[in-house]
Amino acid sequence: MNNTLELEKELIQSSPKKFQEKILEALDFAKQYHKGQTRLSGEEYVNHTIRVAKTLANMGLETNTIIGGLFHNVLTKNEEKRDSLSKEITNKFGEDVLFLIKECDAISRATGSTDTDYPIINKYILNSAKDLRPILIKLADTLDNVRTIEYMPSERVGSKIQKVFKIYGPLAEYLNLNRMKKELEEKALQIYRPEEYEIIKKMLEQNGFTTEIRDKYITYLEELLKGIPGEQSVHGRVKSIYSIYNKQKKYLKEGASISIANIPDLLAFRVITESEEECFKMLELVMDNGEIITEDFDDYITHPKPNGYKALQGPIILPEVSKNIIELQIMTQDMYYHNTYGPASHIAYKESQSRYAKATDKYNWVEKIHKEIDKNISNREEKISYPIQVDIFTENVYAFTPKGKIIQLDKGDTVVDFAYLVHTDIGNSMVSAKVNGLPVKLNYVITTGDTIEIKTQSGKRTVNPDWVAYANSPSTKSKIQKTWKKT
């Protein structure tokens, strides 16, 4: 476990110089209100909050986000002082910091919705977040919790790990935080399926799929690039153990043993050049020094995918490094940006659920996230607060039932749509509704975060035909009309 003084020193060193005095003040505040509180390991609780803040500082985020990390649990850990503590935080550190803390609490409540499918929880969190900083704080919090999960009682471990796999890992992926996603999922898998984790880890090491070999490939490809003028770069990754495990689950259920032989992209590399001409020159150098598996290699520069994806890519062998088949992508910087943040992004592909999806501006928020996080980082030395403002999954709204289940609706849906979406019988027997505890008309248009309570009448078998005009969804209109015709 880390020493508190060492952690404080590391946090200050990684924080914006202009605001280090404010960080010191926040450290004193956190130590005051977490005094006497300990983790399950027996460690002082404040050490956890400092590590969360340090993760955010190392990500390059601004001061208020770092302070939000320090204070992320200060209200829930001092529930009896919540009101007075909220005022003190506002007076000393500003409304922005209090906002970050309260939004972290809201995310925790959403992840506790046991009746809601995980993808809906993820989309609610992203849709309701007009500022991404609380999500980044919760990701840093979860990362530190996973790193120390061995101290958690066994009866709580299962649900925590499922949240990592189903909520926090996907959230990190949506925000393009791939290294954080990998560590979250691999650490969780190590606890969840230790035997499978160790088998896959050993197989990767025995077959030469390691970070050391990855670095040798990067050095080799960089040497090849010296024959091409201009500025180029090489990036590589070893496929995550969790991703491999997911690909093997089907075979494991059928009683087969784990094998990595059928996974082609255990080692993958991206070469970025300045022009299309240089992409093809690099391909020639690879062909001169290695072997291309031609039947699986694609030229998406000459023939782009429908969504505009461009690259030269496929499996190759570079025998001077190893006999393994590796995956190689060659693209320009513009192609990389389009493929990562534009209509051809992984998120756009994943959400469209089609490898043949055409280009669309529906996922422009992927690029907006990237730009807004960069703005936060670039302004950290001058501004104490820099919100990361976004609008994600704007075609939907997300409302709560009184029991806390999250319901996904289309933008423009009303209370009538909500009732029929929960269940047709609920819609047919509806007599009135409340939103956030207050009576509303049935044509009330729902916004994300609303809690909807539908009042029903037992035995009611007729519906008001006017409800068709209140409904937004064609499905709801159809259900109302069918019930009306029957009566």
C-alpha angles and dihedrals in degrees: 000000000000123000111243094230092050091050091049091051092049091048094051092048092053095045127091108280094224092060103036091112089058090050089051090051090049091050091055090048093050092048090050096053097038093046111136093011117122139188123240087264090059091251119137108270093226090067088065092052092048091052090050090051091046091053090053092047091050089052086061097246124154129266102265091053089052090050089046087057091052091050100034093118102023094107096046090047091051100037094154089059097041098120098043091041091051090054092048092050090050092049095047103032107015139250091283093066092047089050091054092051094048092048089052088055090050091053090051090052091050093051088053092064098115095180094056125088111246097240089056091051090051093049092046091053092050095042094049093046108093085168119041097204096091090053090051090050092051091049091052089047092050092047092057091044090053091049089058099032094119088080093058119103111260093240090062099040096078096058092043092052092048089054089053092050097040105030118015097036092052091044090055088049093051088053092047092243093143099162091052091047091051095050093045093052098040094049091048092048090050088061097035099047107011095166095051090043092055093044092053092043091052092046091053091050095045092049096047100254097135139125089254092057090043089057091049090054091049091052091047094049090047089055090053090050091058086078089064121071121230134040118316136163139199126212129181143178141188111230111257119256090232092054090051090048090053091053090050098047094090092054093044090055089053090054097255122136124248116275130174095189094098096052109095102189104052087127116032131178136190122205115196120198136176099247144017089249090058090050090060092043089055090049089054090052090051090050091049092051103033147007128278119208090228099190090061100034116102134200103211091163094069091033109028122197117258090261091056097258111161131187144112103246147159146094121319140168123223102190095189088068102031144319092251123117110242133186118244131191122187118190144141123257090256091052091049091052093048092046093048105036106010134071090299094056121132090245092053089049092046095048094045089050090213132100087205096054115141123235114280138171090223091103099042086125089076089068092039091056090052093049095045094049089049090051091052091051095045092050098045096100093055106029125055091202129032115166117215098224119197143153112214131181089001093170089073140054126203125215135178132235114223088261092056102257112146116229121199114218136171119262108269095030117143137210088272091057090048093053094050092044091055090051136325090234090055090053095047093049095043117127103165144348143217127207117201089346097308128105114252138180116261092247091062109136111230123232127197113280097027117138109218123202116188117202112210136190118223113238095014107147105168130077131204110250088215087072089078088070090048093054124088100187119080087217091057092047090051093051092050092049092049092051091046092052092050091055 
